[in-house]
Amino acid sequence: MDLQDQLKNLFPDHTPGDEPVTKADTSLWLQEDPLICKYEKRKGKPITIIEGYTGVDSDFKQLAREIKQLLSVGGSFKNEQIIIQGDYRDRIMKFLQDKGFKTKRVGG
């Protein structure tokens, strides 16, 4: 018994289709005020901080996840700020502008 037969036994009413599984469009709330992208050093290590988002925290967390995946770096979401390890201001600002956000570079 192959996998298709097992699935038919489990879900007899389901008809298999050729529709590809697509990711849901996660549209974020865009704001008028720019997101502030600044550079700091903490304990001798460079970090990039994004702050100034006035929407829902879950949208900001989703944005943090997308930025971390784009850059393949670590980071966190604390105190209504996205903290990214390393100095990636230029790439982050380009990514945010492509998404439709206004950005402002602060520091250095």
HUGI-V7980 format. One record per residue. N is the residue number from 1. RES is the residue in one small letter. SS is DSSP state (~ for helix, > for strand, _ for the rest). PSI is psi in degrees with one decimal (* if undefined). Layout:
BEGIN
n=(N N)
res=(RES RES)
ss=(SS SS)
psi=(PSI PSI)
END
This chain:
BEGIN
n=(1 2 3 4 5 6 7 8 9 10 11 12 13 14 15 16 17 18 19 20 21 22 23 24 25 26 27 28 29 30 31 32 33 34 35 36 37 38 39 40 41 42 43 44 45 46 47 48 49 50 51 52 53 54 55 56 57 58 59 60 61 62 63 64 65 66 67 68 69 70 71 72 73 74 75 76 77 78 79 80 81 82 83 84 85 86 87 88 89 90 91 92 93 94 95 96 97 98 99 100 101 102 103 104 105 106 107 108)
res=(m d l q d q l k n l f p d h t p g d e p v t k a d t s l w l q e d p l i c k y e k r k g k p i t i i e g y t g v d s d f k q l a r e i k q l l s v g g s f k n e q i i i q g d y r d r i m k f l q d k g f k t k r v g g)
ss=(_ _ ~ ~ ~ ~ ~ ~ ~ ~ _ _ _ _ _ _ _ _ _ _ _ _ _ _ _ _ _ _ _ _ _ _ _ _ > > > > > > > > _ _ > > > > > > > _ _ _ _ _ ~ ~ ~ ~ ~ ~ ~ ~ ~ ~ ~ ~ ~ ~ ~ _ _ _ > > > > _ _ > > > > > _ _ _ ~ ~ ~ ~ ~ ~ ~ ~ ~ ~ ~ _ _ _ > > > > _ _)
psi=(119.0 -179.0 -38.5 -41.1 -40.1 -39.8 -37.2 -35.7 -38.9 -39.6 80.5 -26.0 -13.3 134.0 122.4 136.5 171.0 17.5 128.7 147.2 119.5 150.4 140.8 142.1 115.6 90.9 127.8 153.3 121.4 142.6 164.7 -40.0 145.0 150.7 135.8 125.8 109.6 162.5 134.9 166.2 127.9 124.1 36.6 -1.2 137.8 140.6 155.5 132.3 130.5 125.7 169.9 10.7 130.5 5.9 -159.4 143.2 -35.2 -34.5 -39.8 -36.2 -39.8 -40.9 -40.4 -42.5 -42.7 -39.9 -43.2 -37.9 -37.5 -43.6 -11.6 47.7 170.1 167.7 -177.7 172.1 110.3 142.6 44.2 35.4 145.7 124.0 117.9 134.7 122.6 167.5 94.5 33.0 -44.9 -46.5 -38.4 -43.1 -39.6 -43.3 -45.0 -38.2 -36.2 -30.7 -13.1 4.2 151.7 142.2 156.3 128.7 129.2 133.9 131.7 *)
END
